[in-house]
C-alpha cells in the first residue's frame, strides 16, 4: 500500500534496544531487520531464537511439558488433567467458532482489503486469538488495552505444587474466552488480584502456541518522549503515566517470515491521552492499518473517547467491528459497507438508549444482509451477533484491493 510505514530495528551499543516506526513509500510493509534473512531452500529464518519461549508457551497452553518433566513427580497425573482441561474447551471453540471464522475471513474479508498490512486492535485485552483468526495474514499486530502487562515466574525452578497452582490460575483466566469469546475487564481485574497471574503475558503465550506460532524473541519496552522510539527495559512499572509494551517476534509455523506482536498497556480515553500525549502521537505515527474492534463496551460512542475514534478513522484502510465499535454514522461518507449477521439492541449491561443505532438498524432492515454461522461478541447467549466491515474508498485502497484480489 502506498505510503505504508515499516518497522526499522536499530540495535544500539548500550543496554537498550530501540525500535522505530518509519515511513516507507514501498508497496509492501514487510521490510525486515538485517537479521531476518530467509534461506529460501530450507525455509528457515536466520534470526537468533530463544527456545525456552516455546517451551513456556507449550506448558501454559497445555500442549506439552517435555521441558518440565523433572518438576512433575506424580507420573504426570496433574499435567495430563491440565492438558485435558484446555484441550476439551479448545476443541469446542474450534469447532463452533474458530474454524467457521477462518472460512468467513477467507470468503468475506481477505478479498475486500489488503489483509497483509498492520492490524491495530484497540480495547483488545490479550485477545490475540481472535485477531489472528480474522487477520491471519497481517504482517504485524498492535494491541492496546487497560489490562496490565504481567510477568511470568521462573517456571523451571518452581516446586511441583507451586507450578500446578500457577497453571490452574492461567487456565482460570481463559474461562471467558472459552464461554463468551471475549475478556471481561472486571473479571480480569479480579483474577489478577486473587490469582498468581499478574497480567496478560501468560495468556498471550497460550494464544501464540494454540495458533501454531513459534516465538523467537520476547521483551518489555518503554516508549520514549520522541513518540517514535521503544527502549528495552527489564520489567514493567505498570504506570499509565508512561507507555510500556510487550513485544514478541513470532513466526507462524510453515511461514517464511517473522512478524511482530505488540501489546501496549495504555489508557486510550481522551483523559488518558491528555495525561500521556506521547502515546497518542505514537499511535498517530503508525503506518496505514486495518483496525479490529469488538466487545469494546461501546466506548467509541462517547465523546470521552473521540481521540481514539478519530485516529482510527484517519489511519485505517478498513475497520472490522461489531456495534460496540465506532458508530455507523461515522462511516456514511468515503467508506464502503459490508454488513453481516443480525443487529439488535445492546445487551442489558449497556442499557443507555444512546447506544442503540437507529440508522444502523434501518440499514439492517432494508439491506440484504449476509448471515453469520458463528458467535463472536456480547450476544453470545442468543447468537444474534452483528459484524460490519468498512473499507475506505481511496485510490490507494482500491488499487491495493484490486491487486490482492487478482493475486488470489
C-alpha positions in Angstrom: 0.0 0.0 0.0 1.3 3.4 -1.0 2.9 5.5 1.8 2.9 2.4 4.1 5.2 2.7 7.1 7.5 -0.1 8.2 9.5 -1.3 11.2 13.2 -0.4 11.3 15.1 -2.1 14.1 18.2 -0.4 15.3 20.4 -2.1 17.8 22.1 0.5 20.0 25.5 -0.2 21.5 24.2 0.4 25.0 22.0 -1.7 27.3 18.8 -0.8 25.4 17.3 -1.7 22.0 15.3 1.0 20.1 12.6 0.2 17.7 11.4 2.9 15.3 8.3 3.1 13.2 9.2 5.0 10.0 7.6 5.9 6.7 8.2 3.8 3.6 6.8 4.5 0.2 7.1 0.9 -0.9 4.1 -1.2 -1.8 4.6 -3.8 1.0 5.4 -3.2 4.6 7.4 -6.4 5.1 10.8 -4.7 5.4 13.0 -7.0 7.5 15.7 -6.5 10.1 19.1 -7.3 8.6 19.0 -10.5 10.8 15.6 -11.5 9.5 17.1 -13.1 6.3 15.5 -16.2 4.9 17.1 -19.2 3.5 14.7 -20.0 0.6 15.8 -23.6 0.2 15.5 -24.6 3.8 12.6 -22.2 4.6 14.5 -21.2 7.8 14.8 -17.8 9.3 18.3 -16.8 10.2 17.4 -15.0 13.4 18.6 -16.0 16.9 15.8 -17.9 18.7 15.3 -18.3 22.5 14.0 -21.9 22.6 12.8 -21.5 26.2 10.0 -19.2 25.0 8.3 -22.0 23.0 8.8 -24.4 26.0 7.0 -21.9 28.3 4.2 -21.4 25.7 3.7 -25.1 25.3 3.5 -25.7 29.0 1.0 -22.8 29.6 -1.1 -23.8 26.6 -1.4 -27.5 27.7 0.5 -28.5 24.6 3.4 -30.4 26.1 5.5 -30.4 29.2 8.6 -32.0 27.8 10.9 -29.4 29.3 9.3 -29.7 32.7 9.2 -33.5 33.3 11.6 -33.2 36.1 9.2 -31.0 38.0 6.2 -33.3 37.9 6.8 -36.2 40.2 3.3 -37.8 40.2 3.8 -39.6 36.8 2.4 -36.5 35.1 -1.1 -37.0 36.5 -1.6 -33.3 37.1 -0.2 -32.4 33.7 -2.5 -34.9 31.9 -5.5 -33.4 33.7 -4.4 -29.9 32.9 -3.9 -30.7 29.3 -7.3 -32.2 29.1 -8.8 -29.1 30.8 -7.5 -27.0 28.0 -7.8 -29.4 25.0 -11.5 -30.1 25.6 -12.8 -26.5 25.6 -10.4 -25.6 22.8 -11.7 -28.3 20.6 -15.2 -27.0 21.2 -14.5 -23.4 20.4 -12.5 -24.5 17.3 -15.5 -26.5 16.0 -18.1 -23.9 17.0 -16.3 -20.7 16.3 -12.7 -20.6 15.2 -12.9 -22.9 12.1 -16.0 -21.0 10.9 -14.3 -17.7 11.4 -11.4 -18.9 9.3 -13.7 -19.7 6.4 -15.7 -16.5 6.8 -12.4 -14.5 6.8 -11.2 -16.2 3.6 -14.6 -15.7 1.9 -15.6 -12.3 3.1 -12.7 -10.3 4.4 -9.4 -11.1 2.5 -10.8 -10.4 -0.9 -12.0 -6.9 0.1 -8.9 -5.5 1.8 -5.2 -5.6 1.8 -5.1 -8.2 4.6 -1.3 -8.3 4.8 -0.8 -4.9 6.4 -0.6 -4.0 10.1 -3.5 -4.9 12.3 -4.4 -2.3 15.0 -6.7 -3.7 17.8 -7.7 -1.1 20.4 -9.7 -2.3 23.5 -8.2 -5.7 22.8 -7.3 -7.2 26.2 -4.9 -10.1 25.5 -7.1 -11.3 22.6 -4.5 -12.2 20.0 -6.6 -15.4 19.4 -9.5 -13.7 17.5 -7.2 -11.1 16.0 -5.2 -13.8 14.3 -8.1 -15.9 13.1 -9.7 -12.9 11.5 -6.4 -11.4 10.2 -4.1 -14.3 9.8 -2.0 -12.6 7.1 -1.3 -9.3 8.9 2.4 -8.6 8.9 2.3 -7.1 12.4 -0.1 -6.8 15.3 -0.5 -3.8 17.7 -2.9 -4.5 20.6 -3.8 -1.8 23.2 -5.8 -2.3 26.4 -6.0 -1.5 30.1 -5.0 -4.9 31.4 -1.5 -4.9 32.8 1.4 -6.5 31.0 2.3 -9.0 33.7 5.2 -11.3 34.3 5.9 -15.0 34.3 7.8 -16.5 37.3 10.8 -18.9 36.8 8.7 -22.0 36.0 11.8 -24.2 35.7 12.7 -23.7 39.4 9.1 -24.0 40.8 8.1 -26.7 43.1 5.5 -29.1 41.7 2.8 -27.7 44.0 3.5 -24.1 43.0 3.7 -24.9 39.3 0.3 -26.7 39.5 -1.2 -23.7 41.3 0.2 -21.3 38.6 -1.1 -23.4 35.7 -4.6 -23.6 37.3 -4.6 -19.8 37.6 -3.7 -19.4 33.9 -6.5 -21.8 32.9 -8.9 -19.9 35.1 -8.0 -16.7 33.3 -9.1 -18.3 30.0 -12.7 -19.0 31.1 -14.3 -16.0 29.5 -12.7 -16.6 26.1 -14.0 -20.2 26.2 -17.5 -19.2 27.1 -18.1 -15.8 25.7 -15.3 -15.2 23.1 -14.1 -12.0 24.8 -12.5 -11.0 28.1 -14.4 -9.1 30.8 -12.3 -6.4 32.2 -13.9 -6.7 35.7 -13.2 -10.5 35.7 -9.6 -10.0 34.6 -9.1 -7.4 37.3 -10.5 -9.8 39.9 -8.4 -12.6 38.6 -5.2 -10.5 38.8 -5.9 -9.6 42.4 -6.8 -13.1 43.6 -4.7 -15.4 41.4 -1.0 -15.8 40.8 -1.3 -14.5 37.2 -0.5 -10.7 37.3 -1.2 -9.6 33.7 -1.8 -10.6 30.1 1.6 -12.1 29.4 0.8 -15.8 30.1 -2.4 -15.6 28.1 -0.5 -14.2 25.1 1.8 -17.2 25.4 -1.2 -19.6 25.4 -2.7 -17.9 22.3 0.6 -17.9 20.4 1.0 -21.6 21.0 -2.6 -22.5 20.2 -2.4 -20.5 16.9 0.7 -22.6 15.9 3.3 -19.8 16.3 6.9 -20.1 17.2 8.4 -17.4 19.4 11.8 -16.1 18.5 12.1 -13.2 21.0 10.3 -11.5 23.8 10.9 -8.3 25.8 9.4 -5.4 27.7 9.7 -1.9 26.0 9.2 1.7 27.0 8.1 4.4 24.6 10.4 7.4 24.7 9.4 11.1 24.6 10.0 11.4 20.9 6.9 9.3 20.3 8.9 7.0 18.0 11.5 5.0 19.9 10.9 2.0 22.0 13.7 1.1 24.5 14.1 -2.3 26.1 13.5 -2.4 29.8 14.0 -5.2 32.4 10.5 -5.2 33.8 7.2 -3.2 33.5 6.3 -0.4 36.0 2.5 -0.8 35.3 2.2 3.0 35.3 -0.2 4.7 32.9 1.9 7.9 33.0 4.3 6.2 30.6 3.8 3.8 27.8 5.1 0.3 28.1 4.5 -2.8 26.0 5.3 -6.4 25.5 7.0 -7.3 22.2 7.1 -10.7 20.7 8.9 -11.6 17.5 7.0 -14.6 16.1 6.5 -16.9 13.1 3.6 -18.9 12.1 4.8 -22.5 11.5 5.2 -23.0 7.8 5.7 -19.3 7.0 9.0 -17.9 5.9 8.8 -14.5 7.6 8.9 -13.1 11.1 6.1 -10.9 12.5 5.8 -8.6 15.4 3.2 -8.7 18.1 3.0 -5.6 20.4 0.7 -5.4 23.4 0.5 -1.9 25.0 -0.8 -1.2 28.5 -2.5 2.1 28.0 -5.5 4.3 28.7 -6.9 5.4 25.3 -9.6 7.6 26.6 -9.3 11.4 26.0 -8.2 11.8 29.6 -5.7 9.1 29.2 -4.2 10.7 26.1 -4.2 14.1 27.9 -2.0 12.6 30.6 0.2 10.7 28.1 0.2 12.7 24.8 3.3 10.9 23.7 1.3 7.7 23.3 -1.4 9.4 21.2 1.3 10.7 18.9 2.9 7.3 18.7 -0.4 5.7 17.6 -0.8 8.5 15.1 2.6 7.6 13.7 1.6 4.0 13.0 1.5 3.2 9.3 -1.7 2.7 7.5 -3.5 -0.3 9.0 -6.6 -2.4 9.2 -8.4 -1.9 12.5 -10.4 -4.5 14.5 -12.8 -3.6 17.3 -15.0 -5.9 19.3 -16.7 -6.2 22.7 -15.5 -2.7 23.4 -18.1 -1.5 25.9 -19.4 1.0 23.3 -16.6 3.4 24.4 -16.1 4.8 20.9 -19.7 6.1 21.0 -18.8 8.6 23.7 -17.1 11.9 23.2 -14.7 11.0 26.0 -13.1 8.6 23.5 -13.3 10.8 20.5 -9.5 10.9 20.1 -9.1 7.2 19.5 -12.2 7.2 17.3 -10.7 10.0 15.1 -7.4 8.2 15.0 -8.9 5.0 13.8 -10.9 6.8 11.1 -7.8 8.6 9.9 -5.3 5.8 9.9 -7.4 2.8 8.8 -7.8 1.4 5.4 -10.5 -0.8 6.8 -12.4 -1.3 10.0 -13.9 -4.6 11.1 -16.1 -4.2 14.1 -19.3 -5.1 15.9 -21.7 -2.5 17.1 -19.6 -1.8 20.2 -17.1 -0.1 18.0 -17.3 3.3 16.1 -21.0 4.2 15.3 -22.3 3.6 11.8 -22.9 7.3 11.2 -19.1 8.0 11.1 -18.8 5.7 8.0 -21.6 7.2 5.8 -19.1 9.0 3.6 -15.9 7.7 2.0 -16.4 4.2 3.1 -17.9 1.1 1.5 -20.1 -1.0 3.9 -20.4 -4.8 4.2 -22.9 -5.9 6.9 -23.3 -9.3 8.4 -25.5 -11.1 11.0 -28.3 -9.6 13.0 -28.4 -6.2 14.6 -30.4 -5.8 17.8 -30.3 -3.5 20.8 -27.3 -3.8 23.1 -27.3 -6.3 25.9 -28.7 -5.4 29.3 -25.3 -4.4 30.7 -25.4 -1.4 28.3 -28.9 0.0 28.7 -28.4 3.6 27.6 -30.8 4.3 24.7 -28.0 6.4 23.3 -26.2 3.3 22.3 -28.9 1.9 20.1 -28.2 3.0 16.5 -31.4 3.7 14.6 -29.6 4.3 11.4 -27.7 1.0 11.6 -31.0 -0.8 12.5 -32.6 0.7 9.4 -29.7 -0.3 7.2 -30.0 -3.9 8.5 -33.8 -3.9 7.9 -33.6 -2.5 4.3 -30.5 -4.2 3.0 -29.8 -7.8 2.0 -27.5 -8.9 4.9 -25.4 -12.0 4.8 -25.8 -14.3 7.8 -23.1 -15.4 10.3 -22.7 -19.0 11.3 -20.5 -18.3 14.3 -21.0 -16.3 17.5 -18.4 -13.7 18.4 -19.2 -10.8 20.8 -21.7 -9.7 23.5 -24.7 -11.5 22.2 -23.3 -14.9 22.9 -26.4 -16.1 24.6 -28.7 -15.6 21.7 -26.1 -15.9 19.0 -27.6 -12.8 17.3 -24.2 -11.2 16.5 -23.5 -8.4 14.1 -20.4 -7.6 12.2 -19.6 -4.7 9.9 -16.6 -4.3 7.5 -16.0 -0.7 6.4 -13.4 -0.2 3.6 -12.1 3.3 2.9 -12.7 4.5 -0.6 -9.3 5.9 -1.6 -7.2 5.4 -4.7 -4.5 3.6 -2.7 -7.1 1.2 -1.0 -8.9 0.4 -4.3 -5.6 -0.2 -6.1 -4.3 -2.4 -3.3 -7.6 -4.4 -3.1 -7.7 -4.9 -6.9 -4.1 -6.2 -6.8 -4.7 -8.5 -3.8 -7.9 -9.9 -5.4 -6.0 -10.6 -8.7 -3.2 -12.3 -6.9 -5.6 -14.6 -5.0 
